[in-house]
Amino acid sequence: MDKIKPFEKIASQFQISRESAKYFLNHIQKSFKTERPSHQLILEFIEAQQMEFLLTPYEVAALMNESGVWAYALNTAPPVIVDDEDIDYEA
């Protein structure tokens, strides 16, 4: 019997493509400066948190770091993208 890969479980649980799940897991790893957690450890963390919706990769990495699951240094957070519709312009 084939073992289900972490990205396949993420894809199934959050109803995203397998490619998106791989991208998501890789970007969680890239959120850390040097030592990077395995996809399996990331999956176990997400399952233990019983997440109902998918956070950003950096948010998951920060939670892993704060909880001590993966206590290695994080890179700086990516910039927040803001739509023009979200900006209140003063006349």
LOLO-326223 format. One record per residue: residue in three letters; y, z, x of N, C-alpha, C in turn. Coordinates in steps of 0.1 Angstrom, whole numbers, padded with zeros to 4 digits, always signed. Each point is the difference from the previous one (the first is absolute). Last residue first. Example, Ala and Ser with C-alpha at 12.3 -4.5 7.8 and 13.67 -1.06 7.14 Angstrom:
// residues 2
SER-0022+0071+0128+0011+0000+0009+0011+0008-0008 ALA-0057-0001+0003+0012+0000-0009+0012+0000+0009 
***
This chain:
// residues 91
ALA+0627+0003-0099+0010-0012-0002+0013+0004+0007 GLU-0051+0017+0013+0012+0004-0006+0010-0011-0001 TYR-0056+0001+0001+0012-0005+0007+0012+0005-0008 ASP-0053+0014+0006+0011+0001-0009+0012-0004+0008 ILE-0054-0012+0006+0012+0004+0006+0011+0000-0010 ASP-0045-0016-0008+0000+0015+0001+0013+0005+0006 GLU-0009-0047-0004+0001+0006-0014+0001+0015+0001 ASP-0008-0026+0039+0014+0000-0004+0002+0006-0014 ASP-0042+0017+0030+0004-0012-0008+0015+0001-0003 VAL-0026+0024+0042+0007+0002-0013+0003-0013-0006 ILE-0035+0024+0039+0006-0012-0005+0006+0002-0014 VAL-0010+0033+0045-0002-0002-0015+0007-0012-0004 PRO-0021+0009+0050+0012+0001-0008-0004-0002-0015 PRO-0035+0023+0033+0006-0013-0002+0012+0001-0009 ALA-0015+0041+0032-0003-0006-0013+0007-0013-0001 THR-0017+0019+0047+0011+0002-0009-0003-0007-0013 ASN-0042+0016+0027+0011-0009+0003+0012+0003-0010 LEU-0036+0039+0012+0003-0012-0008+0011-0008+0006 ALA-0039+0037+0022+0014-0004-0002+0001-0013-0009 TYR-0042+0032-0006+0006-0007+0011+0013-0005-0004 ALA-0038+0025-0024+0012+0007+0005+0006-0007+0012 TRP-0033-0005-0044+0002-0009+0012+0014+0005+0006 VAL-0016+0026-0034-0012-0008+0001+0000-0009+0012 GLY+0034+0031-0017-0008+0004+0012-0012-0009+0001 SER+0038+0000-0032-0011+0008-0004-0009+0004+0011 GLU+0038-0029+0006+0005+0013-0005-0012+0009-0003 ASN-0010-0045+0013+0006+0008+0011+0004+0014-0005 MET-0015-0030-0032-0011+0003+0009+0005+0009+0012 LEU+0032-0018-0029-0008+0011-0007-0012+0004+0009 ALA+0026-0036+0015+0008+0013+0001-0008+0011-0007 ALA-0018-0043-0003-0001+0005+0014+0007+0013+0001 VAL+0004-0022-0041-0014+0005+0002-0002+0006+0014 GLU+0041-0021-0010-0001+0012-0008-0014+0006+0002 TYR+0008-0042+0019+0006+0011+0008+0000+0013-0008 PRO-0018-0039-0021-0008+0004+0012+0006+0011+0007 THR+0012-0001-0051+0002-0010+0011-0008+0005+0012 LEU-0020+0012-0047+0013+0003+0007+0002-0011+0010 LEU-0031-0001-0046+0001-0003+0014+0014+0003+0005 PHE-0026+0025-0042+0007-0013+0003+0002+0000+0015 GLU-0024+0035-0017-0002-0009-0012+0008-0013+0002 MET-0024+0039+0034+0012-0008-0003-0003-0009-0012 GLN-0024+0039+0025-0002-0005-0014+0012-0008-0005 GLN-0013+0022+0044+0013+0003-0007+0000-0005-0015 ALA-0037-0007+0029+0001+0014-0002+0013+0004-0007 GLU-0009-0046+0010-0009+0005-0010+0002+0015-0002 ILE+0024-0020+0035+0005-0005-0013-0009+0005-0012 PHE-0014+0010+0044+0012+0008-0003+0005-0005-0014 GLU-0036-0023+0018-0004+0013-0004+0012+0009-0004 LEU+0008-0043+0017-0006-0001-0013-0004+0014-0005 ILE+0016-0004+0044+0010-0002-0010-0005+0000-0014 LEU-0031+0003+0035+0007+0012-0002+0012-0001-0010 GLN-0025-0039+0011-0008+0009-0007+0007+0013-0003 HIS+0020-0033+0028+0001-0003-0014-0008+0010-0009 SER+0018+0019+0046-0010-0011-0004+0003-0003-0015 PRO+0040+0019+0032-0012+0004-0007-0009-0012-0004 ARG+0033+0004+0045-0001-0005-0014-0012+0004-0007 GLU+0036+0011+0045-0014+0002-0006+0000-0004-0015 THR+0043-0007+0020-0011-0003+0010-0014+0001-0006 LYS+0041+0003-0028+0004-0006+0012-0011-0004+0010 PHE-0001-0002-0055-0001+0010+0010+0003-0006+0014 SER-0001-0025-0040+0010+0010-0002+0000+0011+0010 LYS-0033-0036-0004+0012-0004+0008+0012+0010-0002 GLN-0040+0005-0026-0003+0002+0014+0012-0002+0009 ILE+0004-0011-0045-0001+0015+0001-0003+0003+0015 HIS-0001-0045-0011+0014+0005+0001+0000+0016+0000 ASN-0042-0022-0006+0006-0003+0014+0014+0005+0001 LEU-0020+0003-0042-0007+0009+0009+0006-0002+0014 PHE+0016-0029-0033+0004+0013-0003-0006+0010+0010 TYR-0015-0045+0001+0014+0001+0005+0005+0015-0002 LYS-0041-0010-0018-0001+0000+0015+0014+0001+0006 ALA-0002-0004-0047-0006+0012+0004-0001+0002+0015 SER+0013-0041-0018+0011+0010-0002-0005+0013+0005 GLU-0031-0034-0002+0009-0003+0011+0012+0011+0000 ARG-0032+0000-0035-0006+0005+0012+0010-0002+0012 SER+0022+0004-0048-0009-0009+0007-0006+0007+0012 ILE+0013+0031-0042+0007-0009+0009-0010-0009+0007 GLN-0005+0041-0031+0001-0013-0006+0009-0010+0008 PHE-0015+0047+0010+0013-0003-0004+0003-0014-0005 GLN-0045+0016+0012+0007+0011-0006+0014-0003-0005 SER-0025-0033+0025-0006+0003-0013+0008+0011-0008 ALA+0012-0010+0045+0003-0012-0009-0005+0003-0014 ILE-0011+0032+0033+0015+0000-0003+0003-0011-0010 LYS-0043+0000+0017+0002+0011-0010+0014+0001-0004 GLU-0011-0031+0033-0005-0004-0013+0001+0011-0010 PHE+0013+0008+0044+0010-0009-0006-0005-0005-0014 PRO-0029+0028+0028+0011+0007-0006+0010-0010-0007 LYS-0051-0014+0001+0010+0002+0010+0012+0007-0006 ILE-0054+0001-0013+0013-0005-0005+0011+0004+0010 LYS-0053-0012+0010+0010+0011-0001+0013-0005-0005 ASP-0050-0022-0009+0012+0000+0008+0009+0012-0003 MET-0055-0003-0003+0012+0000-0008+0012+0000+0009 
***
